Amino acid sequence: MTPERSAACVGEFVAAMPCARSATLAGNSPPLTWVWPIKRGAERCPQAQIVFDRFHVMQLAGNAVEAMRKHLRDDADVKGALWALRGNESTLSQNHRKLRQDLCARHKSLARALALRACRGNLGVACWCRAQPYLKAWCSWAIRCRLPAFKQLAQSIRNHWGRHPRYYPHRITSAAIESINGIIQTARRRARGFRNFNNLKAICYWMAGDLNLNIPSAFTHPV
């Protein structure tokens, strides 16, 4: 762990893990987010391959749907529909599924956004030779959909087309790192902050590493 996100911190990481020089770096598509780790990682690890993983692309697709919901939230029928528009339709309750269908019937732009997100999720099950024409068709659809968030996502995919095939041989994603980051954020909220970085690092290694230190409780009386 490092106290900040800087070029020096990336150098410390590479020095501590020499195998990272030839590792595969996973990130999502710039210029939307996370531009500097990809750039700094490529400088410090010249032999590494940069992968734009499915996890972050689907996250951006979900954010695009959320932006459409916020754009329509002034309408009375869209209020309270947050959980009806999240996730796959097959996992929704009967009431949420009916609400989503009613909203899509009344708001065509919202229906297009949900259809684009659902079709983008199907790309993770095929090899690149089969996914390539499907992804090209999806980008073409997203460019013509008249939804700014999806147009930006499709343009980003096209600008960095050569980095997407690297996902399919190894199926590497950033999902595990995002899960650990969630544990770290939970630790910060539970402690209401830490006095210094060393204390934060210690508790993060304890929680994210699933360590069992067998520390006796202060309220346990010896027998």
C-alpha positions as CSV (number, residue, x, y, z in Angstrom):
1,M,0.0,0.0,0.0
2,T,1.1,3.5,-0.7
3,P,-0.2,6.8,0.8
4,E,-1.0,8.5,-2.5
5,R,-1.4,8.0,-6.2
6,S,1.8,9.3,-7.9
7,A,4.6,8.2,-10.2
8,A,6.8,7.6,-7.2
9,C,4.3,5.2,-5.6
10,V,4.1,3.2,-8.9
11,G,7.8,2.9,-8.8
12,E,7.7,1.6,-5.2
13,F,5.2,-1.0,-6.2
14,V,7.3,-2.2,-9.1
15,A,10.4,-2.3,-6.9
16,A,8.6,-4.4,-4.3
17,M,7.2,-6.8,-6.9
18,P,9.8,-7.4,-9.7
19,C,7.4,-9.8,-11.4
20,A,5.1,-6.8,-12.1
21,R,7.4,-5.7,-14.9
22,S,6.1,-8.4,-17.2
23,A,2.6,-8.6,-15.7
24,T,-0.7,-7.7,-17.3
25,L,-2.2,-4.4,-16.3
26,A,-6.0,-4.2,-16.1
27,G,-7.9,-0.9,-16.4
28,N,-10.8,0.7,-18.0
29,S,-10.9,2.9,-21.1
30,P,-9.5,6.4,-20.9
31,P,-10.3,9.2,-21.2
32,L,-13.3,8.4,-19.0
33,T,-11.5,7.5,-15.8
34,W,-8.2,6.2,-14.4
35,V,-5.9,7.7,-17.1
36,W,-2.8,8.1,-14.9
37,P,-2.4,4.5,-13.6
38,I,-2.4,3.2,-17.1
39,K,0.1,5.8,-18.3
40,R,2.4,5.4,-15.3
41,G,2.2,1.6,-15.3
42,A,3.2,1.5,-18.9
43,E,6.2,3.7,-18.2
44,R,7.4,1.6,-15.2
45,C,6.5,-1.8,-16.8
46,P,7.5,-1.5,-20.5
47,Q,6.8,-5.2,-21.1
48,A,3.4,-5.2,-19.5
49,Q,0.2,-5.5,-21.6
50,I,-2.6,-3.2,-20.8
51,V,-6.1,-4.8,-20.7
52,F,-9.4,-3.0,-20.8
53,D,-11.5,-5.5,-18.8
54,R,-15.1,-6.3,-19.0
55,F,-15.7,-5.3,-15.4
56,H,-15.0,-1.6,-15.8
57,V,-16.7,-1.4,-19.2
58,M,-19.9,-2.8,-17.7
59,Q,-19.5,-0.4,-14.8
60,L,-19.4,2.5,-17.2
61,A,-22.5,1.1,-19.0
62,G,-24.3,1.0,-15.7
63,N,-23.3,4.6,-15.0
64,A,-24.7,5.6,-18.4
65,V,-28.0,4.1,-17.4
66,E,-27.9,5.9,-14.1
67,A,-27.3,9.2,-15.9
68,M,-30.4,8.6,-18.0
69,R,-32.4,7.9,-14.8
70,K,-31.2,11.1,-13.2
71,H,-32.1,13.0,-16.4
72,L,-35.7,11.7,-16.1
73,R,-36.1,11.8,-12.3
74,D,-38.1,15.0,-12.4
75,D,-41.0,12.9,-13.9
76,A,-43.3,11.6,-11.2
77,D,-43.3,8.0,-12.6
78,V,-39.5,7.7,-12.5
79,K,-39.2,8.6,-8.8
80,G,-38.5,5.6,-6.6
81,A,-37.4,3.4,-9.6
82,L,-33.7,3.2,-8.6
83,W,-33.7,-0.5,-7.8
84,A,-36.1,-1.4,-10.6
85,L,-33.5,-0.1,-13.1
86,R,-30.4,-1.7,-11.6
87,G,-29.3,-5.3,-12.3
88,N,-30.5,-7.8,-14.7
89,E,-34.2,-8.2,-15.3
90,S,-34.1,-11.9,-14.5
91,T,-33.0,-11.1,-10.9
92,L,-35.7,-8.5,-10.2
93,S,-38.8,-9.1,-8.1
94,Q,-42.1,-9.2,-9.9
95,N,-43.0,-5.7,-8.8
96,H,-39.7,-4.2,-9.9
97,R,-39.8,-6.1,-13.2
98,K,-43.3,-4.7,-14.0
99,L,-42.2,-1.2,-13.0
100,R,-39.2,-1.4,-15.3
101,Q,-41.4,-2.6,-18.2
102,D,-43.8,0.2,-17.6
103,L,-41.0,2.8,-17.5
104,C,-39.5,1.5,-20.7
105,A,-42.9,1.7,-22.4
106,R,-43.3,5.4,-21.4
107,H,-39.6,6.5,-21.9
108,K,-38.0,5.3,-25.1
109,S,-34.6,6.7,-24.3
110,L,-34.5,4.8,-21.0
111,A,-35.5,1.6,-22.9
112,R,-32.6,2.1,-25.3
113,A,-30.2,2.6,-22.5
114,L,-31.2,-0.6,-20.7
115,A,-31.1,-2.5,-24.0
116,L,-27.5,-1.2,-24.7
117,R,-26.4,-2.2,-21.3
118,A,-27.9,-5.7,-21.5
119,C,-26.4,-6.3,-25.0
120,R,-22.9,-5.1,-23.8
121,G,-23.0,-7.7,-21.0
122,N,-23.2,-10.6,-23.5
123,L,-19.7,-9.9,-24.8
124,G,-17.9,-11.7,-22.0
125,V,-19.0,-15.2,-22.9
126,A,-17.3,-15.5,-26.4
127,C,-13.8,-15.6,-27.7
128,W,-12.5,-12.5,-29.4
129,C,-13.0,-13.9,-33.0
130,R,-16.7,-14.1,-32.2
131,A,-17.0,-11.0,-30.0
132,Q,-15.3,-8.7,-32.4
133,P,-18.1,-8.3,-35.0
134,Y,-20.6,-8.2,-32.1
135,L,-18.7,-5.4,-30.4
136,K,-18.4,-3.4,-33.7
137,A,-22.1,-3.7,-34.2
138,W,-22.7,-2.6,-30.5
139,C,-20.4,0.5,-30.9
140,S,-22.2,1.4,-34.1
141,W,-25.6,1.2,-32.3
142,A,-24.3,3.2,-29.3
143,I,-23.0,6.0,-31.6
144,R,-26.4,6.3,-33.3
145,C,-28.5,5.9,-30.1
146,R,-28.6,9.7,-29.3
147,L,-27.6,9.0,-25.7
148,P,-24.5,11.1,-24.9
149,A,-23.1,8.8,-22.2
150,F,-23.3,5.7,-24.4
151,K,-21.9,7.6,-27.4
152,Q,-18.9,8.6,-25.2
153,L,-18.4,5.0,-24.1
154,A,-18.5,3.7,-27.7
155,Q,-16.1,6.3,-28.9
156,S,-13.7,5.4,-26.1
157,I,-13.9,1.7,-27.0
158,R,-13.1,2.5,-30.6
159,N,-10.2,4.8,-29.7
160,H,-8.5,1.9,-27.8
161,W,-9.7,-1.0,-29.9
162,G,-6.4,-2.9,-29.8
163,R,-6.4,-3.3,-26.1
164,H,-9.7,-5.2,-25.8
165,P,-8.6,-8.5,-27.4
166,R,-6.1,-9.0,-24.6
167,Y,-8.9,-9.7,-22.2
168,Y,-10.1,-12.9,-23.8
169,P,-7.1,-15.2,-23.5
170,H,-6.7,-14.7,-19.7
171,R,-10.1,-13.2,-18.7
172,I,-8.2,-10.9,-16.3
173,T,-10.3,-8.2,-14.6
174,S,-10.0,-5.6,-11.8
175,A,-13.0,-7.1,-9.9
176,A,-10.8,-8.6,-7.1
177,I,-9.0,-5.2,-6.6
178,E,-12.3,-3.4,-6.5
179,S,-13.5,-5.8,-3.9
180,I,-10.4,-5.2,-1.7
181,N,-10.9,-1.4,-2.2
182,G,-14.5,-1.8,-0.9
183,I,-13.1,-3.5,2.3
184,I,-10.6,-0.7,2.8
185,Q,-13.3,2.0,2.4
186,T,-15.4,0.1,4.9
187,A,-12.5,0.1,7.4
188,R,-12.1,3.8,7.0
189,R,-15.8,4.5,7.6
190,R,-15.9,2.2,10.7
191,A,-12.9,4.0,12.3
192,R,-14.1,7.5,11.3
193,G,-10.6,8.1,9.9
194,F,-7.1,7.2,11.0
195,R,-4.4,9.4,12.6
196,N,-1.7,8.3,10.2
197,F,-1.2,6.1,7.1
198,N,0.6,3.3,9.0
199,N,-2.5,2.7,11.2
200,L,-4.6,2.6,8.1
201,K,-2.2,0.2,6.4
202,A,-2.2,-2.1,9.4
203,I,-6.0,-2.4,9.6
204,C,-6.2,-2.9,5.8
205,Y,-3.8,-5.8,5.9
206,W,-5.7,-7.2,8.8
207,M,-9.2,-7.0,7.2
208,A,-8.4,-7.5,3.5
209,G,-5.9,-10.3,4.3
210,D,-8.4,-12.1,6.4
211,L,-5.9,-12.5,9.3
212,N,-6.8,-14.2,12.5
213,L,-4.6,-12.8,15.2
214,N,-6.4,-14.5,18.1
215,I,-6.4,-11.3,20.2
216,P,-8.2,-11.9,23.5
217,S,-11.1,-9.6,24.1
218,A,-10.7,-6.9,26.8
219,F,-14.0,-8.0,28.3
220,T,-13.2,-11.7,28.6
221,H,-12.3,-12.8,32.1
222,P,-9.8,-15.6,32.5
223,V,-11.2,-18.8,33.9
